[in-house]
Amino acid sequence: MCKKDKPYQYQERRVELDTDRAFRLGEGKISGYLSVILGGLSLLAVLAYLFPSYLTTTELRKTYDAESLQHVLKYGMYFSLFFGAMTHLLKRYRRLGCIGILLTLVAFALGGYTVPVGPVEPKELSLGVDWLILAFLGSAAIFMTLEKLLPKYKNQVILRKEWETDFFYFCFNHLAISAILIYANYHTSHFDWAVSASLQESVQSLPVIVQFVLILIAADFVLYWEHRLFHEVKVLWPVHAVHHSVEELDWLAGSRGHFIQVFSERAMVMVPLYLLGPSEAALNAYVAFAALQAVLIHCNTRMHFGFLKYIFVTPQFHHWHHSSEKPAIDTNYSAHLVLFDWLFGTMHMPKQHWPAKYGTTKPMPKGVIGQTLYPLTALIKKQK
């Protein structure tokens, strides 16, 4: 179904294998990167155990057992050393191995997996190091596996071009979670006048699954219109264009986004949740679903969703939103359900086709600094 009735000749996307960036067994590159990643995460985890008030989030601490996770940390540290040693045995990528081993040894020197766990004094503003570590490990394990087992484009490599840029955005979005929540709560406080105690009591009296569906619909309605405004209001587009500058989609690509959009999006979606006042179980279910779906829909996967693709936003649906091809521009705004795109005539979902081109129609800055300044530079350029 297409927003425009003009015929369009769909083409197949061709992805050439980037041999310089590809991982191959036995050459040491996989071991090197695993050593650095596990060593870096281990050091961050130890620092979070040492300074939990400043490096962990109060909300997330309620959901995990810090002492149990120290066992995970122990294996992560030893595996980092193991993979670092492998690079020396294979005599390739030894520099990466040395970095990973060094990071792990520093983590051991600071206390390693034996740092005492005790009461934590909550701080209003802190870095979400725990959120970053858990989100990265979970997302990488689930979605990288999915992309390798059921890839849409087999030749697209893990370390595709600009992955470093998107990894930075991933880290920023998770480390800044406390600041985002503070801003979101401040924003929702302006809607106190609209709170209805009777409505919230009625919502909380419903079964959790019904509450979840209500949250999903209400949140998606807000996200749809906010997303549409970023596309169709010219002064807002340069902010959102940063997210669309990705030219190869995968699980990490969805992290790219200008901080203005990140903060505003989180704040806006909090409003319907605040007004509905659902139970904690329903709210947690929505947060988990939204977080997983946000990563999934950007994935490089051909996973077939059957009839669910007519209800929920799926990778194929959202990939068309990122396409720079004419019939797909300014379509598929929804984040969770296809409902509002269908209702408001902005749905583009050719059954058998996927996009051949991604990104923006005009060139965008490649680096984080250039992308952060892009809304300002675009405005200055427009006024000249």
MIMARVO-780517 format. One record per atom (N, C-alpha, C): y negated, x, z negated. Coordinates in steps of 0.2 Angstrom, whole numbers, plus 5000, padded with zeros to 4 digits. Layout:
<rs>
YXZ
...
</rs>
This chain:
<rs>
500650045000
500050005000
499450045000
498950035004
498450085005
497750045005
497250075001
496650045000
496250025007
496450075012
496150065019
496650045024
496450005028
496949985033
497050025039
496650075040
496650115046
497350155046
497650165052
498250195052
498150275051
498650305047
498550375046
499250405047
499250465050
499850505052
500050545046
500550525042
500750575036
501150635039
501050685035
501350745037
501750775031
502250815032
502650845026
502250915024
502250915018
501950975015
502351035015
502151095017
502551155018
502251205013
502751225009
502651275004
503051345005
502651395006
502951455008
503151495001
503751525001
503851564995
503451624994
503151624988
502751684986
503151734983
503451784986
503951824984
503651874978
503051884979
502651934974
502651904967
502551834967
502551794961
503151764958
503651764962
504351734961
504651774955
505051734951
505551764946
506251774950
506551834949
507251844951
507651874946
508251854945
508651884940
508851954941
508851994935
509052064935
508452114937
507852084938
507352134940
506852154934
506952114928
506552134922
505952084921
505752054926
505152014926
505151954921
505751924921
505851864917
505851884910
506251944908
506251974902
505651994899
505252024904
504552044902
504051984900
504051934904
503651874902
503851844896
504551834895
504851804889
504651844883
504651904883
504551954877
503751944875
503351944880
502651934879
502451864876
502751814879
502651744877
502851734870
503551754869
503851744862
503451784857
503251844859
502851894854
502251864853
501851844858
501151814856
501251744852
501751704854
501751644850
501951654843
502451714842
502651734835
502051754831
501651794834
501051824830
500551764829
500451714833
500051654832
500351614826
500951614826
501351574821
501251604814
501351664814
501251704807
500551694805
500051704809
499351694807
499251624805
499551574808
499451504806
499751494799
500351534797
500651524790
500151564785
499851614787
499351654783
498751614781
498451574786
497851544786
497951474788
498351434785
498451364787
497851314787
497451324783
496851284782
496351294788
496351344791
495951364797
496251364804
496951364804
497251374810
497851324811
497851274807
498251214808
497951144807
498251094810
497851034810
498150984804
497750954800
498050914795
498550854798
498350824803
498750764806
499450794808
499450854811
500050874814
500550904808
500250924803
500650954798
501050904794
500850844795
501250784792
501850774796
501950794802
502550784806
503050834806
502950894803
503450944803
503550974797
504151014796
504251044790
504151124791
503651144788
503451214789
503951264787
504351254782
504851304780
505451304785
505651244788
506151244793
505951274799
505351274801
505051304807
505051374807
505151404800
505151474800
505751504802
506351464802
506951484805
506851494813
506551444816
506351454823
505951514824
505451524820
505051584821
505451644821
505951654816
506351714815
506751724822
507051674825
507451684831
506951704837
506351674837
505851684842
505651764842
505551784836
505351854835
505851904837
506551894835
507051934837
507251934845
507151874847
507251864855
506651904859
506051904856
505551944859
505752014859
505952044854
506152114854
506752124858
507252074859
507852084863
507552084871
507152034872
506952034879
506452094881
506152124876
505752184877
506152244878
506752244875
507152304876
507552294882
507652234885
507952224891
507552254897
506852254896
506452274902
506552354902
506752384897
506852454897
507552474900
507952434898
508652444901
508652434908
508252384911
508252374918
507752414921
507352454917
506852494920
506352464925
506152404923
505652364927
505252324922
504552324924
504152284920
504152304912
504252364911
504252394904
503552384901
503052384904
502352374901
502352304898
502652254901
502652184898
503152194892
503652224892
504152234887
503752264881
503452314882
503052354877
502552304873
502152264877
501652224874
502052174870
502552144872
502952094868
503252124862
503452184862
503752214856
503152234851
502652254854
502052274850
501752204846
501752154850
501552094847
501952064841
502652074842
503152054837
503152094831
503052164832
502952214827
502352194822
501852184825
501252164822
501352094817
501752054821
501951994817
502352004811
502852054812
503252074806
502852104801
502352144803
501952184798
501552134794
501352084797
500952034793
501351984789
501951994789
502451944784
502951914788
502951914795
503451884799
503651814797
504251794797
504551734795
504651724788
504351764783
504451754776
503751744773
503251724776
502651714773
502751644769
502551654762
502651594758
502251534760
502651474760
502351414762
502151374755
501551354755
501251314749
500751254751
500451224746
499951174748
499451204752
499151154756
498651174761
497951134760
497451174759
496851134758
496551114765
496451054766
496251024772
495551044774
495451064780
494751084783
494651034788
493951004788
493850954793
493850984800
493651054801
493651084807
494151144807
494651144811
495051204811
495351214818
495651264820
495951274826
496651254826
496851214831
497551184832
498051234834
498151294831
498651344833
499351314833
499551274827
500151244827
500251194833
499751154834
499851104840
499951144846
499551204847
499651244853
500351264854
500651294849
501351324849
501851274850
501851224847
502351174847
502351134854
501651124856
501551084863
501851134869
501651194868
501851244874
502651254874
502951264868
503651264868
504051204871
503751144868
504051084870
503951074878
503351074880
503151064887
503551114892
503551174890
503851224894
504551214895
504951194889
505651184889
505851124893
505451074892
505651004895
505451004903
504851024904
504551014911
504751064916
504751134913
504951184918
505651174920
506051154915
506851134917
506851084922
506451034921
506450974926
506250994933
505751044933
505451064939
505951114943
506351144939
506851184942
507551144944
507651094940
508251054942
508151004948
507550974947
507350924952
506650944955
506650994959
505951014961
505750974968
505150954968
504950924974
504850974980
504551034978
504451094982
504751154979
505351164982
505751214979
505451284980
505051294984
504751364985
504151374981
503951324977
503351334973
503551374967
503251424965
503451474960
503151454953
503451474948
503151454941
502451494940
502351554942
501751584942
501351574948
501251514950
500851504956
500151524955
499751524961
499151544961
498751504956
498251534952
497851504947
498151474941
498851494940
499151474934
498851504927
498551564928
498151594922
497551544920
497251514925
496651474924
496851414920
497451384922
497651324919
497951334912
498251394911
498551414905
497951424900
497351444902
496751444898
496551374896
496551334901
496351264899
496851234894
497551244895
498051224891
497851244883
497751304883
497651334876
496951304873
496451304877
495851274874
495951204872
496251164876
496351094874
496651084868
497151124867
497551114861
497251144854
496951204855
496551234850
495951194848
495651154852
495051124850
495251054848
495851034846
496050964845
495650934839
495550984834
495150954828
494450934830
494050974834
493450964836
493450894841
493950894845
493950834849
494050764845
494450774839
494650714835
493950694831
493650754829
492950734825
492450704830
492450724836
491950684841
492250614842
492850614843
493150544845
493050494839
493150514833
493050474827
492250454826
491850504828
491150494827
490950444833
491250444838
491150394844
491350324842
491950324839
492250254838
491850224832
491550264828
491150234822
490550194824
490350204831
489850154833
490050084835
490750074834
490950014836
491249974830
490949994824
491149954818
490949884818
490449864822
490249794822
490749754826
491149784830
491649744834
492349734830
492349774825
493049764821
493149694818
493749674820
493949604817
494549614813
494449604806
495049614802
495649564803
495449504805
495949454807
496349474813
496049504818
496349524824
496849584822
496549634818
497049684817
497649664813
497549614808
498149594804
498649554809
498349524814
498749484819
499149544823
498849594825
499149644829
499749684825
499549694818
500049734814
500649684812
500549624813
501149574811
501649574817
501449594823
501849594829
502449654828
502949644832
503449694832
503149754835
503449814833
503149884835
503149884842
503649864846
503649874853
503149834856
502949774854
502449734856
501749764855
501649794849
501049824848
500949884853
501549924854
501449974859
501249954866
501549904868
501349874875
500649854875
500349824869
499649804869
499249864869
499349914865
499049984865
499050014872
499550014876
499650044882
499150004887
499149944887
498749904892
498049914890
497849914884
497149914882
496849984884
497250034882
497050104883
497050124890
497450094894
497450104901
496850074905
496650014902
496149984905
495450024904
495350054898
494850094897
494850164901
495450194901
495550254905
495450244913
495650184915
495550164922
494850164924
494450134920
493750124922
493350184921
493550224916
493150294914
493350334920
493950344922
494150384928
493850364934
493750294935
493450274941
492750294941
492350284936
491650304935
491550384937
492050424935
491950494936
492050504943
492350464947
492450474954
491850444958
491650384956
491250344960
490450354959
490350374953
489650394951
489450464953
489050474957
488950544960
488750594955
488350584950
488150634945
488750654941
489250604940
489850624936
490350664940
490450654946
490950684950
491050754949
490550804949
490550874948
490950894942
490950844936
491250864930
492050854931
492150794935
492850784936
493150824941
492750844946
493050884951
493350944949
493250974943
493551034940
494351014940
494550954938
495250934937
495550934944
495150914949
495450904955
495450964959
495251024957
495151084961
495851114961
496351094957
497051124957
497351104964
497651154967
497951144974
498651154974
498951164969
499751164968
499851134961
500151074961
500251034955
500951054952
500951064945
501451074941
501351054934
501751064929
501651034923
501051064919
500851124921
500251154918
499651134921
499651104927
499051084931
498651034928
498950984924
498550934921
498150954916
498251014913
497751044908
497051054910
497051074917
496351094919
495851034919
495351044916
494850984915
494251014912
493650994914
493051014911
492950984904
492651024899
492651004892
492350944891
491850924895
491450864895
491950804896
492350814901
492850754902
493350754897
493550814895
494150814889
493850774883
493250794881
492950754875
492850684876
492550664882
492350594883
492950554884
493450584887
494150544888
494450524882
494550574877
494850564871
494450514867
493750524867
493350474863
493450404866
493350394872
493450324875
494050294874
494650324874
495250294873
495350274866
495050314861
495050294854
494750224853
494350204857
493950144855
494450084855
494850064860
495350014860
495850014854
496050084853
496550094847
496250074841
495550094840
495250084834
495150004833
494949974838
494849894837
495449854836
496049874839
496649844838
496949854832
496849914829
497149934822
497849924822
498249954826
498949944826
499249984820
499949974819
500250004814
500350084816
500450124811
500550194812
501150214817
501650174816
502250184820
502050174828
501750114829
501550104836
501050154839
500650174834
500150224837
500450284838
500850314834
501250374835
501650364841
501950314843
502350304849
501950304855
501350274855
500850284860
500650354861
500450394856
500250454857
500750504860
501350494858
501950534860
502050514868
502050454869
502150434876
501550454881
500950454879
500350474883
500450544884
500550584879
500550654879
501150684884
501750654884
502250664888
502150644896
501850584896
501750554903
501150594906
500650624903
500150654906
500350724909
500850754906
501150814909
501650794914
502050744913
502550724918
502250714925
501650674925
501450644932
501150704936
501050764933
500750824937
501350864939
501950854937
502450894938
502650904945
502950954947
503250974953
503950944953
504050884953
504750854953
504850794958
505450794960
505550734965
505950684961
506050684954
506350644950
506250564952
506850534953
506750464956
506750414950
506250374950
506150324944
506350254945
506650244951
506850174952
506350124952
506450064949
506050014948
505450024944
505550074940
504950094935
504350124938
504450144945
503850164948
503350114950
503550054950
503149994951
502849964944
502950004939
502649984932
502250034930
502550094929
502250154926
501950204932
501450244930
501150294934
501750354934
501950374940
502450424940
502150484944
502550544945
502250594948
502050584955
502450544959
502250524966
501550494966
501550444962
500850404961
500250444960
500350484955
499750524953
499650584958
500150614961
500050664966
499650644971
499650574973
499250544978
498550544976
498450534969
497750534967
497450604968
497850664967
497550724968
497550754975
497750704980
497750724987
497050724990
496950774994
496250774998
496250745005
496850705006
496850675012
496550605012
496250585018
495750535018
495950465015
496550445016
496750375013
496850375006
496950435003
497150444996
496450454991
495950474994
495350484991
495050424987
494950434981
494650374976
495150324976
495850344974
496350294973
496750314967
497150274964
497650284959
497350314953
496850274950
496450294944
496850294937
497350244937
497750234931
498050294928
498150294921
498450344918
499150324916
499250264914
499950244911
500250194916
499950144918
500250084922
499950074929
500250054934
499950044940
499649974941
499649944935
499349874935
498649864937
498149904935
497449904936
497249924943
497649974946
497549994952
497749944957
498249904956
498549854960
498049794959
497749774953
497349724952
496649734956
496349794955
495749804958
495749844965
496249844968
496349864975
496249944976
496349984971
496350054972
496950094972
497550054974
498150084974
498350114981
498650174981
498850204987
499550234985
500050204988
500750224986
501250214992
501150254998
501650245003
502350265001
502850225002
503550224999
503850295000
503850325006
504250375008
503850445008
503250445007
502850495008
502450525002
502350595002
502050634997
501450665000
500950684996
500350714999
500550785003
500150805008
500250865012
499750915009
499150885006
498650935004
498350904997
498250954993
497950944986
497250974986
496950954981
496250994979
495650944981
495150974981
494450944983
494350954990
493950914993
493750915000
493250975001
492850994996
492451044997
492651104992
492551164994
492751224990
492451224983
492851244978
492651244971
492751314968
492351334963
492451394960
493151404957
493451464957
494151474955
494151494948
493651524945
493751544938
493551494933
493651504927
493551454921
492751454921
492451514921
491651514920
491351474925
491551484932
491251454937
491351374937
491951354935
492151284935
491751254929
491651284924
491251264918
490551244920
490251294924
489551294926
489451244932
490051224935
489951194942
489551124941
489651084936
489151024936
488451044936
488251094933
487551124933
487351154940
487751194942
487651224949
487651174954
488051124954
488051074959
487451034959
487151024953
486550984952
485951024955
485951084953
485351124955
485351134963
485951144966
486051144973
485851084976
485951024973
485850964976
485050954976
484750974971
483950964971
483551014975
483951064978
483551114982
483451074989
</rs>
